[in-house]
């Protein structure tokens, strides 16, 4: 073989070696990469991330919703970034110790985004030029039981590699939550509190989604503490969820009205998907919930928030994707992955929806005349769920269904 020909044959190999670094650096940034980079860019130790970093002045600007940050902390653990996740967990612990009013084990539904220290934690707010005063959102000042459960889950997943301080924080939240046990109807837990100190409104409706969160959080606390009373609370929440199952429709109702007994038949996506992720054997016992969601809540290749329709909800699509990967439904996962990818923002985060607005079917708690909507804004919660789906990481159990 001539030297010239040998050189020609070597070129593809040499070219491939030269292109390896380029291929490695040009790959699409994962949601894990985005979350890690976002955390690393934040100053300080303990912190909360803004839920809608591009929000305009108003109730969403600089607001760090507790749920979004709890899911993000869990996602960071799934991404192998436990040190960054602890920064959010530490902010939660500071919230328990340094609330401006409460010292009873509750956290707020939302805080001002940014670094947190030993000073009383600030709530986000905005200047109203018409009223001529600073306003705070009454929902954000309150404490939903479901949001508190997600904080417990985040702290308990962090506790797996720590000295017990996160578990002690989760225990404080759990003790506060026992004040919302309900004896009406199928039992379970009511919605929590709404509004500002010193006399927030007590929410008497019950949510299937909230009780799923509580069942998972109490069960994890029972395992971590070996205290049987938390297993009892987990069963109480689970019993309510099971009572919301409608075998004829093959779906879970969204919860009850304020009387604690009248079932709200609205169909919401998270109420179908989360039980299958969170409750033992539920993916078999309530297997019909997944095809029912596909039948009634599909929006293109994605999923709507509820039977109010209106368009794809990125976070919900990622929740379904976590479940599909857990169940090894690879064929069903592929088009959903493509739909979620369409919601990726230029900076690597994910929009709450690819449309201008998506209705939820609920009204705003702060203004019952206005619908609660998801907007075409980058959303921390959506990005965190995409990261969970990428990693095959179940946020309710801390178990991985895919190799890391």
Secondary structure, 3 states (H helix, E strand, C coil): CCHHHHHHHHHHHHHHHHHHHHHHHHCCCCHHHHHHHHHHCCCCCCEECCCCCCCCCCCCCCEEEHHHHHHHHHHHHHCCCHHHHHHHHHHHHHHHHCCCCCCCCCCCCEEECEECCCCCCCCCCEEECCCCEEECCHHHHCEEHHHHHHHHHHHHHHHCCCCCHHHHHHHHHHHHHHHHECCCCCCCECCEEECCCCCCEEECCEEHHHHHHHHHHHHHHHHHHCCHHHHHHHHHHHHHHHHCEECCCCEECCEECCCCCCEECCCEHHHHHHHHHHCCCHHHHCCHHHHHHHHHHEECCEECCECCCCCCCHHHHHHHHHHHHHCCCHHHHHHHHHHHHCCECCCCCEECCCCCEEEEEEECCCCCCCEEEEECCECHHHHHHHHHHHHCEECCCCEECCCC
